[in-house]
Amino acid sequence: MVDTDPRRRIPRTDRLLALPEVIAAGERLGQSTIRAIVADAQSAARSGRMPVAEVVPTIIRSLAPRAASSLTPVLNATGIIVHTNLGRAPLSDEARQAVLDATGYVDVEMDLESGRRSRRGTGARAALLRACPAAEDALVVNNGAAALLLTVTALAERRPNASGAAGLGEIIVSRGELVEIGAGFRLPDLMVTTGARLREVGTTNRTHLDDYARAISAATGCLLKVHTSNFRVEGFTAEVDIASLRGLADEHGLPLIADLGSGLFVPDPALPEEPDITTALEAGADVVIVSGDKLLGGPQAGLIVGRRDAVETIATHPLARAMRTDKLTLAALEATVTSARNPVHEALHIDVDELRGRTDRLATVLSADAGLGDLPVVAHDGRVGGGGAPGVPLPGWALELPEALAEPLRLGDPAIVTRLHQGRCLLDLRCVPETEDDRVAAAVLAAADRLREGRDDPEPRADHLGEGRDGLGEEG
Ligand SMILES: *Cc1c(COP(=O)(O)O)cnc(C)c1O
């Protein structure tokens, strides 16, 4: 009898493990990884998610030495500079090199001259203080959220006095500044995990100095000012600036913390409303908190900068050890802060005429070759994105492509992420290095080909597929 169920022909495990490609992969990958890849392919075929004939090519492709991690490099053609889903800031060449150099043994906590233990990350700290002379000291932790958590924990702590026990005092914060930072995470929820109580003052749209003043009591631990980094409230609004809060903090001997979110050191004319560290410190914040991977253009990190005694209190809190930064981060941060430029800075200050020229050239090449007709270049506003300059348009240009191209572009090599907007697929070169323009053109041509063939191949790196196919799917 002829066997009609193709699933019976799924190659057996021992047969698959004996493939030369699989044996060769054993030099690089652990047996558990290899067995899992084999089992995944078999199970996909068993459940009908994959044709039996694809089992061997899929295994070979999964084992190919192209990348040791599953993170796929992406060209960001969305026009959104700090794109959280795409890893926020891309590092500069200097920062990449610094990371590479730091991967082995490094003197992260040793003074090579004396051979003794030194303070961790002195280079990054010194670079931060050079970039920001208004700061007396700086501490780097894992991210902005960690910086906020640690700072309020350390600074809102009250010493025991005659009337009350020690513990965390209340954090006074405006109702208009209770930010949800993304993926459902809310700063107020984060802060109450410390055991501190939030004392919300004012209303969503208006908060006055008097609201803060009335809330201050013996239970107060600190005043907190949070930049509303991902939304705007317009209309009848009022907030209290740092300088006014400083006066109040001095009157009552309270620490004043400013969480700015993004990491500008000094004002940037391109983003007139975006707060910066220097201005916030000069206005009187004891400590300022920013992220390393937003407008600063560096690695994921939380920077705590400000007055020496405040930073010292934070740095010596036991919780600081749980938020200690990795050597790779310290290396990338120091290199970022030291270099004059980085990709975030460049995308923000891009020459709009050059962007237009590049987009026009891409349109010309593709209109001639892609079989998609004449592709229009349209005005398109970029964005800072990811916690910076909410609602501020960055005028620029984009190539308009058929919406159906978005998926094959994402799955292509290089993977290109475009902006889907009102049924259009917009390709914005603002955040794409100019050196990649030819690869972008080639990738769009390839995506258009795949679309035309109606073969929306979910595994675009299919060029190795030919090998090893023969006969092996036929095992009974
Ligand atoms: C982004 C942001 C944070 C969180 O920083 P992460 O580095 O993402 O942890 C905190 N506060 C504000 C105002 C932010 O914009």
The ligand as a MOL file (V3000), in Angstrom:
LIG
                    3D

  0  0  0     0  0            999 V3000
M  V30 BEGIN CTAB
M  V30 COUNTS 15 15 0 0 0
M  V30 BEGIN ATOM
M  V30 1 C 12.4940 56.6770 29.5750 0
M  V30 2 C 12.1780 57.2710 30.8750 0
M  V30 3 C 12.4180 56.5660 32.0580 0
M  V30 4 C 12.9260 55.1570 32.0560 0
M  V30 5 O 14.2130 55.0550 31.5730 0
M  V30 6 P 14.7410 53.6310 31.0230 0
M  V30 7 O 16.1520 53.9360 30.6570 0
M  V30 8 O 13.8820 53.2640 29.8850 0
M  V30 9 O 14.6320 52.6810 32.1480 0
M  V30 10 C 12.1490 57.1910 33.2520 0
M  V30 11 N 11.6510 58.4350 33.2810 0
M  V30 12 C 11.4010 59.1490 32.1730 0
M  V30 13 C 10.8490 60.5110 32.2780 0
M  V30 14 C 11.6510 58.5830 30.9290 0
M  V30 15 O 11.4050 59.2740 29.8120 0
M  V30 END ATOM
M  V30 BEGIN BOND
M  V30 1 1 1 2
M  V30 2 1 2 3
M  V30 3 2 2 14
M  V30 4 1 3 4
M  V30 5 2 3 10
M  V30 6 1 4 5
M  V30 7 1 5 6
M  V30 8 2 6 7
M  V30 9 1 6 8
M  V30 10 1 6 9
M  V30 11 1 10 11
M  V30 12 2 11 12
M  V30 13 1 12 13
M  V30 14 1 12 14
M  V30 15 1 14 15
M  V30 END BOND
M  V30 END CTAB
M  END
